Amino acid sequence: MVLTPKKINTFTMFKLPSAYFTGVRVKEISSFSCTTSVKLKWINQNPFNSMFWAVQGMAAELSTGALVMAYIKENNANVSMLVANNKASFSKKAKGRITFVCNDGAAIKEAIEKTVANGDGQTCWMKAVGTDAAGDEVSVFEFEWTVRVKK
């Protein structure tokens, strides 16, 4: 079974309800990239009339994490995944619809293949860039994912 945006969005409704109810959705997923989107609403705003940074973080993390989940599923492996570190930078107020794109599918694929092959845990930094409707960069999030075979 291949992961589709609909399947991932249903998953978020049950397993990540805070992301789902704030409007975070997967729009596209392929072998090497994932796109998520979230629109500024009353429920995800901050006192400064822009999107709360943590909501941006949920959308960014989902764009990276969906790729990790897809490759674990593709390998049919018993592999655990966990964010070990993250970094974020903000360059503009997040207003309107913000789209996050992660193009690091090849990197996580390699890390998962290595951990399945040799049993050693692997780490992989993945970046998600958030842009507004005008195409201006709003924020950049980087997540260090750790993957290892479950014992």
Z-matrix of the N, CA and C atoms (Angstrom, degrees):
N
C 1 1.452
C 2 1.534 1 108.84
N 3 1.310 2 116.19 1 125.87
C 4 1.462 3 123.34 2 -179.76
C 5 1.527 4 109.04 3 -87.81
N 6 1.333 5 116.25 4 141.73
C 7 1.461 6 119.57 5 176.69
C 8 1.526 7 109.62 6 -76.86
N 9 1.315 8 115.68 7 129.39
C 10 1.459 9 122.06 8 177.61
C 11 1.522 10 108.47 9 -118.17
N 12 1.326 11 117.57 10 162.57
C 13 1.465 12 118.72 11 176.14
C 14 1.528 13 112.46 12 -54.43
N 15 1.318 14 117.65 13 -41.16
C 16 1.468 15 120.39 14 -179.23
C 17 1.529 16 111.32 15 -62.40
N 18 1.323 17 117.54 16 -43.82
C 19 1.469 18 121.12 17 179.49
C 20 1.529 19 111.34 18 -65.00
N 21 1.331 20 116.50 19 -41.24
C 22 1.466 21 119.73 20 -179.96
C 23 1.532 22 110.32 21 -68.06
N 24 1.333 23 117.46 22 -41.36
C 25 1.464 24 120.47 23 179.44
C 26 1.527 25 111.58 24 -65.34
N 27 1.327 26 117.71 25 -35.99
C 28 1.468 27 120.73 26 174.42
C 29 1.525 28 110.03 27 -65.56
N 30 1.332 29 116.67 28 -41.50
C 31 1.459 30 121.91 29 176.48
C 32 1.525 31 110.44 30 -57.19
N 33 1.351 32 117.11 31 -44.55
C 34 1.466 33 119.23 32 -178.55
C 35 1.523 34 111.54 33 -64.23
N 36 1.333 35 116.77 34 -33.94
C 37 1.465 36 119.47 35 179.88
C 38 1.529 37 110.83 36 -59.82
N 39 1.327 38 116.66 37 -38.99
C 40 1.463 39 120.18 38 -176.67
C 41 1.530 40 114.20 39 -93.65
N 42 1.324 41 117.58 40 -33.42
C 43 1.468 42 120.63 41 -174.02
C 44 1.529 43 114.60 42 -106.85
N 45 1.335 44 116.87 43 -19.99
C 46 1.469 45 121.68 44 178.63
C 47 1.531 46 108.73 45 -134.25
N 48 1.320 47 116.95 46 61.94
C 49 1.475 48 119.08 47 -172.51
C 50 1.527 49 113.93 48 -61.62
N 51 1.322 50 118.96 49 -30.92
C 52 1.464 51 118.84 50 179.07
C 53 1.530 52 110.64 51 -64.68
N 54 1.316 53 117.89 52 -37.56
C 55 1.469 54 120.74 53 176.00
C 56 1.530 55 109.81 54 -67.73
N 57 1.309 56 116.48 55 -44.93
C 58 1.469 57 120.25 56 -177.73
C 59 1.532 58 111.38 57 -62.09
N 60 1.323 59 117.40 58 -48.81
C 61 1.461 60 120.35 59 -175.05
C 62 1.534 61 113.36 60 -73.65
N 63 1.328 62 117.83 61 -17.68
C 64 1.468 63 119.45 62 174.10
C 65 1.524 64 111.40 63 -88.62
N 66 1.333 65 117.51 64 -2.57
C 67 1.459 66 121.38 65 173.15
C 68 1.511 67 116.76 66 100.14
N 69 1.321 68 118.71 67 9.24
C 70 1.466 69 121.51 68 179.27
C 71 1.531 70 108.88 69 -71.75
N 72 1.343 71 115.84 70 127.39
C 73 1.461 72 121.00 71 -179.85
C 74 1.520 73 110.41 72 -139.23
N 75 1.340 74 115.63 73 144.86
C 76 1.466 75 121.09 74 170.71
C 77 1.522 76 106.82 75 -82.49
N 78 1.317 77 116.50 76 130.25
C 79 1.466 78 121.84 77 179.37
C 80 1.529 79 111.58 78 -100.94
N 81 1.328 80 116.93 79 -39.54
C 82 1.461 81 122.04 80 -178.85
C 83 1.516 82 109.51 81 -147.79
N 84 1.331 83 115.30 82 145.83
C 85 1.462 84 119.87 83 171.26
C 86 1.520 85 107.39 84 -144.60
N 87 1.329 86 114.96 85 134.86
C 88 1.459 87 121.32 86 177.27
C 89 1.518 88 107.54 87 -133.86
N 90 1.313 89 116.05 88 -171.15
C 91 1.460 90 120.15 89 -179.34
C 92 1.522 91 112.84 90 -62.59
N 93 1.335 92 117.00 91 -30.42
C 94 1.449 93 118.83 92 -172.09
C 95 1.516 94 115.01 93 -123.80
N 96 1.336 95 117.62 94 -3.91
C 97 1.461 96 117.80 95 -179.98
C 98 1.528 97 110.91 96 -148.96
N 99 1.318 98 113.64 97 159.27
C 100 1.463 99 120.97 98 177.16
C 101 1.527 100 107.69 99 -142.52
N 102 1.331 101 114.83 100 137.12
C 103 1.455 102 121.60 101 179.48
C 104 1.522 103 109.28 102 -119.87
N 105 1.323 104 115.72 103 128.47
C 106 1.459 105 121.59 104 174.74
C 107 1.520 106 108.41 105 -119.92
N 108 1.323 107 114.85 106 164.54
C 109 1.455 108 119.78 107 -177.11
C 110 1.524 109 109.50 108 -148.15
N 111 1.329 110 114.76 109 148.55
C 112 1.469 111 120.59 110 175.45
C 113 1.523 112 107.39 111 -150.79
N 114 1.319 113 115.43 112 138.38
C 115 1.462 114 120.96 113 -178.46
C 116 1.523 115 109.71 114 -107.89
N 117 1.330 116 115.90 115 139.51
C 118 1.459 117 121.38 116 177.01
C 119 1.522 118 109.71 117 -61.00
N 120 1.329 119 116.29 118 125.35
C 121 1.463 120 123.55 119 177.86
C 122 1.524 121 108.11 120 -139.48
N 123 1.288 122 115.74 121 173.66
C 124 1.459 123 121.14 122 178.31
C 125 1.526 124 110.77 123 -56.86
N 126 1.338 125 117.52 124 -41.60
C 127 1.466 126 121.51 125 -173.49
C 128 1.533 127 112.98 126 -71.16
N 129 1.333 128 118.47 127 -20.55
C 130 1.464 129 118.97 128 -177.11
C 131 1.529 130 113.21 129 -118.15
N 132 1.321 131 116.94 130 18.05
C 133 1.458 132 120.72 131 -179.42
C 134 1.533 133 111.88 132 -88.61
N 135 1.305 134 114.54 133 161.26
C 136 1.456 135 121.32 134 172.31
C 137 1.537 136 107.82 135 -109.06
N 138 1.312 137 119.15 136 177.07
C 139 1.478 138 120.04 137 -178.42
C 140 1.532 139 114.39 138 -67.90
N 141 1.325 140 117.79 139 -5.77
C 142 1.461 141 122.08 140 -176.35
C 143 1.526 142 112.41 141 -103.99
N 144 1.330 143 116.44 142 19.74
C 145 1.464 144 123.28 143 178.11
C 146 1.522 145 113.94 144 60.25
N 147 1.314 146 115.43 145 35.95
C 148 1.461 147 120.32 146 173.00
C 149 1.535 148 107.54 147 -140.32
N 150 1.320 149 115.63 148 176.73
C 151 1.449 150 120.39 149 -176.04
C 152 1.530 151 111.23 150 -74.37
N 153 1.328 152 115.77 151 134.71
C 154 1.458 153 122.93 152 177.47
C 155 1.530 154 108.73 153 -58.60
N 156 1.311 155 116.80 154 136.74
C 157 1.461 156 121.26 155 -176.31
C 158 1.530 157 113.03 156 -58.00
N 159 1.340 158 116.64 157 -34.23
C 160 1.466 159 119.80 158 -177.53
C 161 1.532 160 111.67 159 -68.84
N 162 1.318 161 117.15 160 -30.86
C 163 1.467 162 120.53 161 176.58
C 164 1.527 163 108.97 162 -68.36
N 165 1.324 164 116.36 163 -41.48
C 166 1.462 165 119.56 164 174.46
C 167 1.528 166 109.98 165 -59.85
N 168 1.328 167 116.02 166 -40.26
C 169 1.460 168 120.55 167 178.95
C 170 1.515 169 112.78 168 -63.24
N 171 1.346 170 116.48 169 -39.05
C 172 1.471 171 119.30 170 177.99
C 173 1.523 172 110.71 171 -64.11
N 174 1.329 173 117.26 172 -43.33
C 175 1.467 174 120.75 173 179.30
C 176 1.522 175 110.92 174 -65.22
N 177 1.328 176 116.44 175 -41.64
C 178 1.463 177 120.80 176 179.15
C 179 1.523 178 110.92 177 -65.86
N 180 1.328 179 116.40 178 -45.56
C 181 1.468 180 119.44 179 -179.87
C 182 1.520 181 111.37 180 -62.55
N 183 1.335 182 116.99 181 -39.23
C 184 1.464 183 119.59 182 179.41
C 185 1.527 184 111.18 183 -63.97
N 186 1.328 185 117.69 184 -35.47
C 187 1.470 186 119.05 185 179.05
C 188 1.523 187 111.72 186 -65.04
N 189 1.326 188 117.41 187 -30.31
C 190 1.461 189 120.40 188 176.66
C 191 1.534 190 110.62 189 -86.13
N 192 1.317 191 115.91 190 -45.26
C 193 1.466 192 120.99 191 -176.43
C 194 1.519 193 113.66 192 -64.14
N 195 1.330 194 117.45 193 -33.27
C 196 1.468 195 119.85 194 178.35
C 197 1.525 196 110.32 195 -63.28
N 198 1.331 197 117.35 196 -35.94
C 199 1.465 198 120.26 197 176.58
C 200 1.527 199 111.03 198 -66.98
N 201 1.334 200 116.42 199 -39.81
C 202 1.468 201 120.24 200 177.35
C 203 1.530 202 109.38 201 -61.69
N 204 1.337 203 116.80 202 -48.61
C 205 1.474 204 120.70 203 179.52
C 206 1.532 205 111.24 204 -59.91
N 207 1.333 206 116.82 205 -40.47
C 208 1.469 207 120.82 206 -178.42
C 209 1.523 208 111.84 207 -62.52
N 210 1.341 209 117.22 208 -42.94
C 211 1.455 210 119.86 209 -179.18
C 212 1.520 211 112.16 210 -73.68
N 213 1.314 212 118.21 211 -33.07
C 214 1.470 213 120.16 212 174.81
C 215 1.524 214 108.62 213 -63.17
N 216 1.316 215 116.33 214 -45.34
C 217 1.463 216 121.16 215 179.56
C 218 1.527 217 110.95 216 -64.23
N 219 1.322 218 116.53 217 -41.69
C 220 1.467 219 121.67 218 -179.75
C 221 1.526 220 111.30 219 -60.84
N 222 1.346 221 116.91 220 -39.89
C 223 1.466 222 121.24 221 179.73
C 224 1.520 223 112.45 222 -80.50
N 225 1.332 224 116.47 223 -8.16
C 226 1.468 225 121.13 224 -178.12
C 227 1.531 226 109.82 225 49.88
N 228 1.325 227 115.05 226 41.53
C 229 1.464 228 121.20 227 -175.79
C 230 1.518 229 110.04 228 -106.78
N 231 1.305 230 114.85 229 154.87
C 232 1.456 231 122.04 230 177.25
C 233 1.534 232 107.49 231 -90.76
N 234 1.329 233 116.04 232 76.80
C 235 1.459 234 122.78 233 -173.61
C 236 1.523 235 109.19 234 -117.95
N 237 1.332 236 115.46 235 134.94
C 238 1.470 237 119.78 236 176.20
C 239 1.526 238 108.91 237 -96.11
N 240 1.333 239 114.91 238 153.34
C 241 1.465 240 121.23 239 -179.79
C 242 1.513 241 109.04 240 -132.38
N 243 1.339 242 115.50 241 142.90
C 244 1.457 243 120.36 242 -178.19
C 245 1.528 244 108.99 243 -157.14
N 246 1.326 245 116.59 244 140.21
C 247 1.462 246 120.81 245 173.41
C 248 1.523 247 107.77 246 -81.35
N 249 1.331 248 116.43 247 122.97
C 250 1.458 249 121.25 248 179.47
C 251 1.532 250 111.59 249 -94.19
N 252 1.319 251 116.73 250 -36.10
C 253 1.461 252 122.38 251 -178.58
C 254 1.515 253 109.24 252 -148.13
N 255 1.320 254 114.90 253 159.16
C 256 1.460 255 119.25 254 170.17
C 257 1.517 256 110.22 255 -150.87
N 258 1.334 257 113.79 256 155.94
C 259 1.460 258 122.03 257 177.29
C 260 1.525 259 106.40 258 -134.43
N 261 1.328 260 115.82 259 149.15
C 262 1.460 261 119.26 260 177.35
C 263 1.519 262 109.88 261 -145.25
N 264 1.308 263 114.92 262 147.21
C 265 1.458 264 120.52 263 172.55
C 266 1.524 265 108.08 264 -137.43
N 267 1.313 266 115.28 265 144.29
C 268 1.456 267 122.03 266 -175.37
C 269 1.520 268 108.60 267 -122.87
N 270 1.327 269 116.56 268 130.89
C 271 1.454 270 120.06 269 -175.96
C 272 1.523 271 114.23 270 -118.99
N 273 1.327 272 117.10 271 -11.70
C 274 1.455 273 120.87 272 -177.63
C 275 1.519 274 108.70 273 -159.50
N 276 1.354 275 117.15 274 151.90
C 277 1.461 276 120.29 275 175.20
C 278 1.523 277 109.70 276 -60.19
N 279 1.320 278 115.98 277 136.06
C 280 1.463 279 121.20 278 179.44
C 281 1.526 280 108.89 279 -89.01
N 282 1.313 281 115.60 280 106.30
C 283 1.462 282 122.08 281 178.72
C 284 1.517 283 108.75 282 -128.70
N 285 1.328 284 116.31 283 150.45
C 286 1.462 285 119.88 284 -179.54
C 287 1.518 286 111.03 285 75.77
N 288 1.320 287 116.59 286 -146.98
C 289 1.469 288 121.83 287 179.08
C 290 1.518 289 109.22 288 -91.97
N 291 1.335 290 115.32 289 128.12
C 292 1.461 291 121.79 290 178.24
C 293 1.529 292 107.59 291 -111.45
N 294 1.324 293 115.75 292 131.26
C 295 1.457 294 122.17 293 -178.51
C 296 1.526 295 108.76 294 -115.24
N 297 1.328 296 115.73 295 129.97
C 298 1.464 297 121.60 296 178.12
C 299 1.521 298 108.99 297 -110.59
N 300 1.327 299 115.51 298 133.81
C 301 1.459 300 121.10 299 179.28
C 302 1.516 301 108.96 300 -125.40
N 303 1.323 302 115.48 301 130.37
C 304 1.465 303 122.49 302 173.15
C 305 1.523 304 106.99 303 -117.22
N 306 1.324 305 116.57 304 126.33
C 307 1.466 306 122.20 305 179.37
C 308 1.520 307 112.12 306 -114.39
N 309 1.324 308 117.78 307 28.35
C 310 1.466 309 122.12 308 -174.51
C 311 1.527 310 113.66 309 -103.98
N 312 1.314 311 117.10 310 27.86
C 313 1.467 312 120.75 311 -179.55
C 314 1.513 313 113.25 312 -59.39
N 315 1.326 314 117.63 313 -38.87
C 316 1.469 315 120.75 314 -178.89
C 317 1.527 316 111.23 315 -63.39
N 318 1.329 317 116.68 316 -37.63
C 319 1.470 318 120.37 317 -178.39
C 320 1.527 319 111.23 318 -66.78
N 321 1.335 320 117.31 319 -43.68
C 322 1.468 321 118.51 320 -179.02
C 323 1.525 322 110.75 321 -73.34
N 324 1.309 323 116.99 322 -30.96
C 325 1.470 324 120.13 323 175.80
C 326 1.522 325 110.05 324 -59.87
N 327 1.329 326 116.23 325 -45.28
C 328 1.466 327 121.32 326 178.91
C 329 1.531 328 111.17 327 -62.58
N 330 1.332 329 117.31 328 -43.50
C 331 1.468 330 121.02 329 -179.75
C 332 1.533 331 111.05 330 -63.22
N 333 1.318 332 117.12 331 -42.02
C 334 1.469 333 120.13 332 -179.59
C 335 1.524 334 110.55 333 -68.74
N 336 1.323 335 117.10 334 -40.67
C 337 1.474 336 119.66 335 177.36
C 338 1.522 337 111.14 336 -61.47
N 339 1.343 338 117.47 337 -39.42
C 340 1.466 339 120.84 338 178.77
C 341 1.520 340 111.54 339 -66.03
N 342 1.334 341 116.99 340 -44.38
C 343 1.468 342 118.47 341 -178.04
C 344 1.525 343 111.04 342 -67.58
N 345 1.323 344 117.88 343 -34.48
C 346 1.469 345 120.97 344 177.43
C 347 1.531 346 109.88 345 -69.01
N 348 1.329 347 116.69 346 -39.76
C 349 1.465 348 121.03 347 -177.06
C 350 1.521 349 113.40 348 -69.99
N 351 1.341 350 116.94 349 -43.13
C 352 1.467 351 117.95 350 -173.64
C 353 1.526 352 114.22 351 -115.21
N 354 1.317 353 118.75 352 -5.71
C 355 1.458 354 121.18 353 177.26
C 356 1.514 355 115.21 354 80.72
N 357 1.328 356 117.20 355 -7.34
C 358 1.459 357 120.60 356 178.96
C 359 1.524 358 110.15 357 -82.28
N 360 1.324 359 116.37 358 142.31
C 361 1.451 360 120.28 359 175.64
C 362 1.522 361 111.10 360 -64.77
N 363 1.305 362 116.60 361 149.24
C 364 1.453 363 122.83 362 -179.51
C 365 1.522 364 109.39 363 -128.74
N 366 1.322 365 116.20 364 154.75
C 367 1.461 366 120.75 365 173.42
C 368 1.519 367 108.82 366 -123.17
N 369 1.319 368 115.10 367 154.16
C 370 1.453 369 120.68 368 -178.13
C 371 1.520 370 108.96 369 -153.09
N 372 1.331 371 117.04 370 124.18
C 373 1.458 372 120.95 371 174.83
C 374 1.518 373 108.54 372 -85.28
N 375 1.329 374 115.58 373 132.46
C 376 1.466 375 121.66 374 178.44
C 377 1.521 376 108.42 375 -128.48
N 378 1.338 377 115.78 376 139.53
C 379 1.469 378 121.32 377 -175.52
C 380 1.524 379 110.39 378 -114.74
N 381 1.338 380 115.51 379 138.69
C 382 1.461 381 122.93 380 174.31
C 383 1.525 382 108.04 381 -124.19
N 384 1.318 383 116.08 382 125.83
C 385 1.457 384 121.99 383 -178.79
C 386 1.527 385 108.43 384 -106.33
N 387 1.334 386 115.57 385 126.45
C 388 1.459 387 121.48 386 -179.83
C 389 1.518 388 110.93 387 -100.64
N 390 1.327 389 115.74 388 130.20
C 391 1.459 390 121.21 389 178.02
C 392 1.523 391 109.92 390 -128.18
N 393 1.329 392 115.60 391 154.19
C 394 1.464 393 120.25 392 177.48
C 395 1.533 394 109.75 393 -91.48
N 396 1.333 395 116.45 394 -176.11
C 397 1.461 396 121.08 395 -176.26
C 398 1.526 397 112.27 396 -62.68
N 399 1.327 398 117.87 397 -26.50
C 400 1.461 399 121.54 398 178.88
C 401 1.529 400 112.18 399 -81.52
N 402 1.346 401 116.69 400 -5.52
C 403 1.459 402 120.94 401 -178.71
C 404 1.518 403 113.49 402 88.12
N 405 1.334 404 116.96 403 6.22
C 406 1.460 405 120.86 404 178.89
C 407 1.527 406 110.29 405 -79.93
N 408 1.319 407 116.54 406 137.25
C 409 1.468 408 121.03 407 177.82
C 410 1.525 409 109.36 408 -68.88
N 411 1.320 410 115.08 409 129.53
C 412 1.460 411 122.22 410 -178.94
C 413 1.529 412 110.27 411 -105.26
N 414 1.328 413 115.88 412 -44.71
C 415 1.457 414 120.28 413 -178.88
C 416 1.524 415 110.14 414 -156.16
N 417 1.325 416 114.65 415 157.95
C 418 1.465 417 122.13 416 176.12
C 419 1.521 418 106.88 417 -131.57
N 420 1.317 419 115.94 418 127.71
C 421 1.459 420 122.29 419 177.47
C 422 1.517 421 108.63 420 -118.42
N 423 1.327 422 115.95 421 139.83
C 424 1.457 423 121.90 422 173.92
C 425 1.524 424 107.85 423 -125.03
N 426 1.320 425 115.50 424 133.74
C 427 1.462 426 122.03 425 -178.91
C 428 1.523 427 109.14 426 -123.67
N 429 1.337 428 115.32 427 132.67
C 430 1.469 429 120.05 428 173.71
C 431 1.521 430 107.21 429 -95.87
N 432 1.309 431 115.95 430 106.01
C 433 1.459 432 121.99 431 178.86
C 434 1.525 433 109.35 432 -88.93
N 435 1.331 434 116.24 433 137.50
C 436 1.455 435 121.29 434 172.12
C 437 1.521 436 107.44 435 -111.53
N 438 1.310 437 115.95 436 136.24
C 439 1.461 438 121.36 437 177.43
C 440 1.514 439 107.66 438 -129.65
N 441 1.320 440 115.40 439 140.85
C 442 1.468 441 119.55 440 176.37
C 443 1.519 442 108.82 441 -155.39
N 444 1.319 443 114.56 442 155.02
C 445 1.455 444 120.12 443 177.99
C 446 1.523 445 108.63 444 -71.52
N 447 1.341 446 116.24 445 131.61
C 448 1.462 447 120.17 446 177.44
C 449 1.510 448 109.34 447 -72.04
N 450 1.335 449 113.97 448 143.53
C 451 1.468 450 119.41 449 179.88
C 452 1.487 451 111.28 450 -103.38
